[in-house]
Amino acid sequence: MPTTTATRPRRADAERNRARILAAASELFAERGLDASMPELAERAGVGVGTVYRAFPDKDHVLSAVMAERFRWLTAEIDAAIAATDPWSAFTDVVWKGAALHAKDRAFHQCLPQALDLPDVSEARGRTLDAFQRLIKRAQAAGALRSDVVAEDIPMLLAGVGLSRSSGPGVSWERHLALVIDGLRAEGAHPLPSKPLTRAQLDAMVSELPCPR
């Protein structure tokens, strides 16, 4: 019994510290991307550097947890949108939310090529793309979204939004995204010149994307 009662508080403390570190990491990576350091994370979380390393062996493990959380959030947004009344508005609302992650969150845009090699991130992203495909099919069935769009098209379009953000002040990613969304409408659509990317081809292309500072 003494061993059990002595262990429980340490486990509770460890969970609280991990939650604090993850919350701080979410903010820090959003602001600084890959430039964020473990000592900076410890300071932001209000814990010692040793506490950070006990929770996460290295920065890749922190990055994995943060990025997987981003994808789980986006998947939840997509699942909610699938139940919305207007399929086109539901689709475009999610596209805007995904674009905002790329444009405003340095972790999501800058770190994605590196994070894709991390198992938790890869799994979470796969679920996001699967959910996006369900949302896409619903908008296509309503006749609002062009019939040749697939989920694997979306990340490359949003990556361009992220690059607009990195170009400096005065570059409006909202304008570029509005143009992209208009091009996704079924009305007036013309045949596309090539087949869509496979999931593996998409991953290969994303891994080669530039990582703006």
N, C-alpha and C positions, 0 to 999 in steps of 0.2 A: 504493500500500500504506500509506504513513504516514497518509493521510486515513482509510482504512478502520479501521486499528487504533486511531486516536484517537477514532473515532466510537463504536465498540462499547462501551467502558466508560461513556460518557455515556448511551447507550441503556439499558444495564443499570441504571445508577443511577436513571434516570428511571422505569423499571418498578418498581424497589424502592420509590422514593418514592411512586409512585402507589398501590402496594399498601398502604403504611403509611398514607397519607392515607385510603384507602377504609376500612381497618379502623378508624381513628380516627373517621371520619365515621359509620360504622355505629353505634358506641357513642354518639357525641355526639348524633346525630339521635334515637336511641332515647330518650335522657334529656331532651333539650330541644326536640325538634321544630324548627319553623321559627324559633325564637328563637336557634338556634345561629348563630354568626358565623364568617366565614372566619378571622379572627385566633385565635379559640378553637380552630378546627380545626387550625390550624398548630401551636399550642401542644400540643394533645393528640397530634398526630402526631410532634412533636419535629423539625419542619422550619420553615424560614422561610416567611413569608406569600407571598413571591415564588415559592417552590417550589410552594405550593398553587395559585397562579394559573397557573403554567406547566402544571400537570397538568390543571386544570379552570378554564376561563375565568371562571366565576361560580358562585354557590351553586346555581343551577338544574341545572348540569351535575353537581355533586356529588350533589344530591338524586336526579337521574335515575339515576345509577349505583347509589346505595344502594337505592332503591326497586325498580329492576329486579332487583337481587340478591335482595331479599326475595321477589319473585314467582317467580324461578327456583328458590329454595329450596322454596317452597310447591308448585310444580309437581312437583319431584322427590319430595316427600312424597306427593303424590297418586298419582303414577305407581307408587310403591312400594306404596301402599295398594290399588291396583287388582289387584295380584297376591296380596293376602292371602286367607286361607281364608274368613273370615266377612265378607261384604259390608257388613252393618250396622255391625259394630264398626270396620271399615276406614273407612267413611264418617264415623262419629261421631268417630273419632280425629282425622281430618283437620279436621273442623269445630272441635274443641277447639284444635288447633294454630293454625288461622286466627284463632280468637277470641283466643287468647293474644297474637298479634301486635297485634291491635287494642287489647287491654286493657293490655298491658305495654310496647308499643313506640310512643312518641309519634310517631316518624317515619311508621309505617305508618298510624296512625289520623289524626293531625292533618294530615299532609302529602299524603295521598292525593288530595283534591280538586284541589290545585294540580298534583300530579305527573302526573295523567292527561293533561295537555296535552303532556307530554314524550314524544317518539316511542318511545324505548327502553322506557319504563314501559308505555305503551299496548300495545306488542307483547308484552312479557312477561306483562302481565295477561291479554291475550287468550288466550295459551297456557295460563295457569292456569285460566281459565274453561272452555276446551275440555277440559282434563284433568278438571276437576270434573264436567263433563257426562258423561264416560265413567264416572266413579266412581258418579255418581247412577244412571245406567241399570243398572249392575250391581246396586246395592242394590234398585232397583225390580224387576228381573227375579227377584230372590230373594224378592220379596213383603214386604220389610221396610220400604221407604220408600214414602211415599204417591206415587201415580203422577203427580200433577199438579205436582210440584216440578221446577224447572229450575235450571241453574247460576246464572242471573241473579237468582234469589231469594236466594242465599246472601250476597252482599256486603251487601245491605240489612239482613239479620238480624244480621250481624256488626258492622255499623256501630252498631247499637243497643247491642251489648255495649261498644263503645268509648265510647259516650256514658255508659254506666253507670260506667265507670272514671273519667270526668272529673267525676262528680257529687260526689266527695269521699270521705273515709274512711268506712268502715262500709257502703258500697254494694257488695254482692256480685255481681259480674258472673257468677261461676260459677253462682249460683242462677238468674239470668235465662237463661243459656245452657242449663241443664238443662231449663228450661221450654220453650225453643225446640225443643230436640231431641225432647222428648216430643211436641210438636206436629207433628213431621215423620214420626212413625211411621205406617205404613200402617194399623195396627189402630185402629179407631175414627175414622178420618179422615172429615171431611165435605167436600162440594164447596166450593171456594174461590169468592169472590164476583166475581172478575175474572180476566182473562187475565194471564199472566206478562208482565213487562217484556221488551222487546227489548233487545239490547245497547246500542243508541243511547239508548233511554229510560233504561236503568240509568246510563249515563255522565252523562247530563244531570242525573239526580237526585243522583248522588254529587258532582258538581261544585257542587251547592247545599248540601251538608251543612255544618253549622256546624263550625268548626275550634277546638275547645276548647284553651285554654292550659294 
